Amino acid sequence: MTSLEAKIDRQKLPRHIAIIMDGNGRWAQEKGQDRLYGHFHGVESVRDIVEGCAELGIGYLTLYAFSTENWDRPAYEVDGLMELLVDTIRNEVETLNRNNIKLHVIGDTNMLPEYARQELKEAMEMTSHNTGLNLVMALSYSSRWELVKAVKSIAEDVKEGKIDPATINQDILQKYLCTSDFPDPELMIRTSGEYRISNFLLYQLAYAELYFTNVRWPDFRKENLFEAIIDFQQRERRFGKTSAQIQEAPL
């Protein structure tokens, strides 16, 4: 166990960590390489962080792998990313099963190529019985797309008489989101020095602690994850209350 890992309070771990994996392209360009070179090396960071979360006993890890806006990138980069995605999933299923990790996918997967959808479907089926870390891949995802989709679905159910509009509340809306089966993230990490949420889990991050680091994603490793968790554990989570109220609350 490293000195940083030893500082982590295992009783106060965030149940759900969400990560915006930013900086692959810039990392590659800084090394005089093609952007896909950065994405390729970013896979090793994914392996390391997934392993770190599983070892700590984190319940849920959501990775923002590909946004709906990313489809507007150059065709060669999008095609390369899709191939990398499929190859990675194909190669990692055995490791996921060995580590009792269950794979989930959120996003507009209809936009993905058929071969990618099929690979994802098979991987989710093959890991569906695992009971450890829930690894959620956000692919072709954006929060605005998710919210519009939820509103349309609610409107259709109201029209069909399945829902009384007067009863619509936060709990009902939550059931129509892609993340209805998961708790909201308590810690959101973004790498590469950008201070934006970038259309990621806008509703779900309402009370998450936000952690930004200048480290590019291909360089992000367990020690960086531990630093983020330690920082999280030093914060006071008030949920709109005062510090005094939190301190007076019974344990």
C-alpha positions in Angstrom: 0.0 0.0 0.0 1.4 3.4 -1.0 1.6 6.3 1.5 -1.2 8.1 -0.3 -3.5 5.1 -0.3 -2.8 4.6 3.4 -4.3 8.1 4.0 -7.7 7.2 2.6 -10.5 6.6 5.1 -12.1 3.4 3.8 -15.3 4.4 5.8 -15.8 7.6 3.9 -15.3 6.5 0.3 -17.4 8.2 -2.4 -19.9 5.6 -3.6 -19.8 6.8 -7.1 -17.0 8.5 -9.0 -17.4 10.1 -12.4 -14.4 11.1 -14.6 -14.1 13.3 -17.6 -11.0 11.8 -19.3 -9.6 14.9 -20.9 -6.3 15.6 -22.6 -5.5 12.6 -24.8 -5.1 14.7 -27.9 -3.0 17.4 -26.3 -0.8 14.9 -24.6 -0.1 13.3 -28.0 0.5 16.6 -29.7 2.9 17.7 -27.0 4.9 14.6 -27.9 4.8 15.3 -31.6 2.4 12.5 -32.2 -1.0 12.0 -33.8 -4.1 12.5 -31.5 -5.0 8.8 -31.8 -1.6 8.0 -30.1 -3.0 9.8 -27.0 -6.2 7.9 -27.1 -4.3 4.6 -27.4 -2.2 5.5 -24.3 -5.3 6.7 -22.5 -6.5 3.1 -22.4 -3.8 2.2 -20.0 -5.1 4.9 -17.6 -8.5 3.5 -17.8 -7.2 0.1 -16.8 -5.3 1.5 -13.9 -8.1 3.6 -12.6 -10.7 0.9 -12.9 -8.3 -1.5 -11.1 -7.8 1.2 -8.4 -11.5 1.8 -7.8 -12.1 -2.0 -7.7 -9.4 -2.5 -5.1 -10.7 0.3 -2.9 -14.2 -1.0 -3.1 -15.8 1.9 -5.0 -19.4 0.9 -6.0 -19.7 2.9 -9.3 -17.3 4.5 -11.7 -18.6 6.4 -14.7 -16.1 7.3 -17.5 -17.0 10.0 -20.1 -15.5 8.2 -23.1 -17.3 9.8 -26.0 -19.7 12.7 -26.2 -22.4 13.3 -28.8 -20.3 16.4 -29.8 -17.3 14.2 -30.4 -19.0 13.0 -33.6 -18.0 16.4 -35.1 -14.3 15.6 -34.8 -12.3 14.6 -38.0 -13.5 11.4 -39.5 -10.2 9.6 -39.1 -10.2 10.3 -35.4 -13.8 9.1 -34.9 -13.1 6.0 -36.9 -9.9 5.3 -34.9 -11.7 5.8 -31.6 -14.5 3.4 -32.6 -11.9 0.7 -33.5 -10.0 1.4 -30.3 -13.2 1.1 -28.3 -14.1 -2.2 -29.8 -10.6 -3.7 -29.5 -10.3 -2.6 -25.9 -13.7 -4.0 -24.9 -12.9 -7.3 -26.6 -9.6 -7.5 -24.9 -10.8 -6.5 -21.4 -13.9 -8.6 -20.9 -11.8 -11.4 -19.4 -10.1 -9.0 -17.0 -13.5 -7.5 -16.0 -14.8 -10.9 -15.2 -11.7 -11.8 -13.2 -12.1 -8.7 -11.1 -15.9 -9.1 -10.7 -16.6 -5.9 -12.6 -20.0 -5.3 -14.3 -20.1 -3.2 -17.5 -22.9 -0.7 -18.2 -23.3 1.8 -21.1 -25.2 5.0 -21.2 -25.7 7.3 -24.2 -27.3 7.3 -27.7 -25.7 4.0 -28.8 -27.9 4.0 -31.9 -25.3 6.4 -33.3 -22.5 3.9 -32.8 -21.5 1.6 -35.7 -23.3 -1.8 -35.7 -20.1 -3.7 -34.9 -19.4 -1.5 -31.9 -23.0 -1.9 -30.6 -22.7 -5.7 -30.9 -19.4 -5.8 -29.1 -20.8 -3.7 -26.3 -23.9 -5.9 -26.0 -21.8 -9.0 -25.8 -19.5 -7.5 -23.2 -22.4 -6.4 -21.0 -24.0 -9.8 -21.2 -20.7 -11.5 -20.3 -20.2 -9.3 -17.2 -23.9 -9.1 -16.2 -23.6 -11.5 -13.3 -20.6 -9.7 -11.6 -21.3 -8.1 -8.3 -18.3 -5.8 -7.7 -17.5 -2.4 -9.2 -20.1 -1.1 -11.7 -18.2 0.4 -14.6 -20.4 2.8 -16.5 -19.1 3.9 -19.9 -20.7 7.1 -21.2 -20.6 6.6 -25.0 -22.2 9.0 -27.5 -23.6 10.7 -24.4 -24.6 14.2 -23.6 -26.6 15.4 -20.7 -28.8 17.7 -22.8 -29.6 14.7 -25.1 -30.5 12.6 -22.0 -32.8 15.3 -20.5 -34.6 15.9 -23.8 -35.1 12.2 -24.1 -36.4 11.9 -20.6 -38.9 14.8 -21.1 -40.2 13.3 -24.4 -40.7 9.9 -22.6 -42.5 11.6 -19.7 -44.7 13.5 -22.2 -45.6 10.3 -24.0 -46.6 8.6 -20.8 -48.7 11.6 -19.7 -50.4 11.6 -23.1 -51.2 7.8 -22.7 -52.6 8.5 -19.2 -49.8 6.6 -17.4 -48.7 9.6 -15.4 -50.7 12.4 -13.9 -48.7 15.7 -14.6 -49.5 16.9 -11.1 -47.5 14.0 -9.6 -44.2 14.6 -11.6 -41.4 15.3 -9.2 -37.6 14.7 -8.9 -38.1 11.0 -8.2 -40.2 10.5 -11.3 -37.8 12.4 -13.5 -34.9 10.4 -12.2 -36.5 7.2 -13.3 -36.4 8.4 -16.9 -32.7 9.2 -17.0 -30.0 6.9 -18.4 -28.6 6.6 -14.9 -31.9 5.5 -13.2 -30.2 2.4 -11.8 -27.2 4.2 -10.3 -26.7 6.6 -7.4 -25.7 10.1 -8.2 -21.9 10.7 -8.3 -20.4 12.2 -5.2 -17.0 13.0 -6.8 -16.4 14.2 -10.3 -12.9 14.4 -11.6 -11.7 16.2 -14.7 -8.2 15.9 -16.0 -6.1 18.2 -18.2 -6.7 21.5 -16.6 -10.1 22.4 -18.0 -12.7 23.8 -15.6 -15.9 22.7 -17.4 -18.5 20.0 -17.0 -18.9 19.7 -20.8 -22.5 18.4 -20.9 -21.7 15.5 -18.6 -24.3 14.3 -16.0 -25.7 17.9 -15.5 -28.6 16.7 -13.4 -26.8 14.0 -11.5 -23.8 16.2 -10.5 -26.0 18.7 -8.6 -24.3 17.9 -5.3 -21.1 16.3 -6.4 -17.7 17.5 -5.3 -15.8 18.7 -8.3 -12.0 18.0 -8.6 -9.9 19.4 -11.4 -6.3 18.5 -12.1 -3.8 19.6 -14.7 -2.6 16.0 -15.3 -3.4 14.8 -18.8 -5.5 11.7 -18.9 -2.7 9.4 -20.3 -0.6 10.3 -17.3 -3.4 9.9 -14.7 -2.8 6.9 -12.4 -3.9 5.4 -9.1 -1.8 7.9 -7.1 -3.7 10.8 -8.8 -7.0 9.0 -8.0 -6.0 8.7 -4.4 -5.2 12.4 -4.3 -8.7 13.2 -5.6 -10.3 10.9 -3.0 -8.3 12.4 -0.2 -9.3 15.9 -1.3 -12.9 14.7 -1.4 -12.7 13.3 2.2 -11.4 16.7 3.5 -14.4 18.6 2.2 -17.6 19.2 4.2 -20.7 18.0 2.3 -23.5 20.2 3.5 -26.3 19.7 0.8 -27.6 23.2 1.5 -27.3 23.1 5.2 -25.0 25.1 7.5 -21.8 23.7 9.0 -23.4 23.9 12.4 -26.3 21.7 11.3 -24.0 19.1 9.9 -21.9 19.0 13.0 -24.9 18.7 15.2 -26.5 15.9 13.2 -26.5 12.5 15.0 -24.0 10.0 13.6 
